[in-house]
Amino acid sequence: MASSKPFHVVTPLRVSSHLSKLAGTKVYLKLENTQPTCSFKIRGIGNFCKSWAEKRCQQFVCASAGNAGLAAAYSAKQLGIPAIIFVPQSTPAITMERMEDEGATVCMQQTLEECQNIAKEMAKRCSNLTYVPPFDDPLIWEGHKTMVTEMKEQMESTPGAIILSVGGGGMLCGVIQGLREVGWDKVPIIAMETCGAHSLNASLEEKKLVTLPKITSIATTLGAATVAEEALKLAQEHPVISQVVNDSDAVAAVGRFLDEERMLVEPACGASLAAIYCELTKTLQKDGKLPNELESIVIIVCGGNNITMEELDCLKEQLSSDNGDLVECELAMATWNNPCNIFAASLQKSMGACAH
Amino acid sequence: MASSKPFHVVTPLRVSPHLSKLAGTKVYLKLENSQPTGSFKIRGIGNFCKVMAEKGSKEFVSASAGNAGLATAYCAKLLEIPATIYVPQSTPAFTVERMKDEGATVCFGQTLDECKNKAQEMVKKNSDWTFVPPFGDPLISEGHKTMVAEMKEQMESKPGVIVLSVGGGGMLCGVIQGLREAGWDDVPIIAMETWGAHSFHASLKQGELVTLPKITSIATTLGAATVAEEALKLAQEHCVISQVVTDPEAVAGIPRFLDAEKILVEPACGASLAVIYSGLIKTLQKECKLPRDLESMVIIVCGGNNITLEELDRLKDELCMNHRMKEYVECKVALAKWNHASNSGTFTASLQKSLGACGH
């Protein structure tokens, strides 16, 4: 582990009364969204960057559509080391701006794959340039496992289950390693993914690493086509229950969580919350995959930057294109109540057109 | 201080690049919204309830429109002591439900004052029952000051200024006491309020406690008609800059903060954010009330439960903030949908026509 004060902070663990009521057991939230850079990534990437800075690395290069890149940029700034982040075209402007605010140089390419190839090439050519992987490195897992050591301090008894989201599996690796270290080896993990970014689920089914041909989920920050080999290995050794939810459920969970806990998270995080909102834990209990008497559940609120209110609205729109008319009518209804809105008057007329 | 593990947690202190850019100095956020029960109240009320429980209190009674009551209910549940919370009728249903979820009995009064009277009457009748004040008790300030002790650990150097919101002044008391204990006596505090809930500002101006005849601000959780006497006294001893913003200013920052920091706060908290969003920092620097070279700033994100997206919309409507902004947003959404490849339905065609109507 890197020496001296880490870049991440000890995050609060608090009970959610809403989710506890739904789940029928105490549900704790590990608030990784309160980290600097708004996601758990700073734990692993902070540790990685600090270790490499101690080895006299002079520049960092990273490929990321969001959170890993931001964590790398932040860590680089803390270390006084320059960083280049290659980002795909799909990266939200707000996230690119955040990276630049941390002093990183941001270069855009078409796809994430192109970004990864260019970044790795660059690191190969220059010996003092270090490529910062988003999830697949022991130093990253070492950083992530600190989440569990904190939980051990913060909880009075062993949790009944831990729910987390899986993109590349970096967090999964860190959490399993952490559970082993604190003597919580038997605590089952419910590993959540969205359909269309379900690389772990596919790999577990095939019992070997599977590469998804394409990421089709809107939860882009879960979009690793292949999980880390270590993630598959550990998931086969530890009690891991792999579950997949659809995009709509993940996005709906984001909306509910915002009103109930007043925190805005990405759909990637919504996937974990959907485990309770969609009563998956109850289903797993009925199926005998989880004990009926669960001591408690911990949900890792991974956080994430690629979300704003406008983005949430757009995602809801995108997902309800089948119910397009219904959503538009609801929008019109909401605006009709505002008396000074000329636009609403036109919408009201249009509403007549779709017969509500 | 109560013995054993407190009910509050150590909250993160993180830099906000977004607010730092606007303020021209490093802005730290003390994330009290991440506390159990969603606000800083658990610090002071947690301390108060634990001490009273140790002294043998058999029931807690509180009067609150939100955060103090919820903190009391939460503490009571952990201490396995029954609690009754008197809430004014204006309290949002979801907050009442949260209190009940913690096992508290909830009773209604017309106004917060009436609730306070009923609560205190109840306590008079039973000697081992305790009234839990929302602010204005040394045990509560003692709990709140832990915020500063944490900041001292978390920061490499003394902050240039601390920004916080003032309702009854409980947090202000705790923070000033905490600053003294940390050897940060010379750190100025910008004490934010909204017009219509500016009891502290009025008192400072008069040099004595002033009671507002009525709370007219929509920031109801800042709505203490009279601040604690101790708050006025300490504010006269410490460097406190009292500032007041309008309700629209307090609300305008909320969606901006939500998008930048992914946290939804009440208008009471929005008042503190307005110090940056309304350019007050720069004004104070120009007026030489704050140094131009500010080391850093800490904003206490007090949090709060009385907010949802629907509530935010309702507040904006009430303040007539919605017209232009809503029109603009709707046009943008319609445009985005129009560009979306899987566009379908006759309605969209009508929307396109409507877009023409609002000139986009």
HADDOCK unambig.tbl for C-alpha pairs under 7 A between the chains (distance, minus, plus):
assign (segid A and resid 9 and name CA) (segid B and resid 12 and name CA) 6.47 0.50 0.50
assign (segid A and resid 11 and name CA) (segid B and resid 12 and name CA) 6.53 0.50 0.50
assign (segid A and resid 12 and name CA) (segid B and resid 9 and name CA) 6.42 0.50 0.50
assign (segid A and resid 12 and name CA) (segid B and resid 11 and name CA) 6.49 0.50 0.50
assign (segid A and resid 12 and name CA) (segid B and resid 34 and name CA) 6.71 0.50 0.50
assign (segid A and resid 14 and name CA) (segid B and resid 36 and name CA) 5.43 0.50 0.50
assign (segid A and resid 15 and name CA) (segid B and resid 36 and name CA) 6.90 0.50 0.50
assign (segid A and resid 17 and name CA) (segid B and resid 101 and name CA) 6.77 0.50 0.50
assign (segid A and resid 34 and name CA) (segid B and resid 12 and name CA) 6.63 0.50 0.50
assign (segid A and resid 36 and name CA) (segid B and resid 14 and name CA) 5.48 0.50 0.50
assign (segid A and resid 36 and name CA) (segid B and resid 15 and name CA) 6.98 0.50 0.50
assign (segid A and resid 101 and name CA) (segid B and resid 17 and name CA) 6.60 0.50 0.50
assign (segid A and resid 259 and name CA) (segid B and resid 308 and name CA) 4.86 0.50 0.50
assign (segid A and resid 259 and name CA) (segid B and resid 309 and name CA) 6.48 0.50 0.50
assign (segid A and resid 262 and name CA) (segid B and resid 263 and name CA) 6.10 0.50 0.50
assign (segid A and resid 262 and name CA) (segid B and resid 264 and name CA) 4.86 0.50 0.50
assign (segid A and resid 263 and name CA) (segid B and resid 262 and name CA) 5.86 0.50 0.50
assign (segid A and resid 263 and name CA) (segid B and resid 263 and name CA) 4.79 0.50 0.50
assign (segid A and resid 263 and name CA) (segid B and resid 264 and name CA) 5.99 0.50 0.50
assign (segid A and resid 264 and name CA) (segid B and resid 262 and name CA) 4.71 0.50 0.50
assign (segid A and resid 264 and name CA) (segid B and resid 263 and name CA) 6.11 0.50 0.50
assign (segid A and resid 265 and name CA) (segid B and resid 262 and name CA) 6.96 0.50 0.50
assign (segid A and resid 308 and name CA) (segid B and resid 259 and name CA) 4.75 0.50 0.50
assign (segid A and resid 309 and name CA) (segid B and resid 259 and name CA) 6.39 0.50 0.50
assign (segid A and resid 321 and name CA) (segid B and resid 342 and name CA) 6.94 0.50 0.50
assign (segid A and resid 325 and name CA) (segid B and resid 345 and name CA) 6.52 0.50 0.50
assign (segid A and resid 325 and name CA) (segid B and resid 347 and name CA) 6.18 0.50 0.50
assign (segid A and resid 340 and name CA) (segid B and resid 323 and name CA) 6.07 0.50 0.50
assign (segid A and resid 341 and name CA) (segid B and resid 323 and name CA) 5.95 0.50 0.50
assign (segid A and resid 341 and name CA) (segid B and resid 327 and name CA) 6.50 0.50 0.50
assign (segid A and resid 343 and name CA) (segid B and resid 327 and name CA) 6.19 0.50 0.50
assign (segid A and resid 343 and name CA) (segid B and resid 354 and name CA) 6.84 0.50 0.50
assign (segid A and resid 343 and name CA) (segid B and resid 358 and name CA) 5.94 0.50 0.50
assign (segid A and resid 346 and name CA) (segid B and resid 354 and name CA) 5.36 0.50 0.50
assign (segid A and resid 347 and name CA) (segid B and resid 351 and name CA) 6.78 0.50 0.50
assign (segid A and resid 347 and name CA) (segid B and resid 354 and name CA) 6.56 0.50 0.50
assign (segid A and resid 350 and name CA) (segid B and resid 347 and name CA) 6.55 0.50 0.50
assign (segid A and resid 350 and name CA) (segid B and resid 350 and name CA) 5.53 0.50 0.50
assign (segid A and resid 350 and name CA) (segid B and resid 351 and name CA) 6.87 0.50 0.50
assign (segid A and resid 353 and name CA) (segid B and resid 347 and name CA) 6.71 0.50 0.50
assign (segid A and resid 354 and name CA) (segid B and resid 347 and name CA) 6.11 0.50 0.50
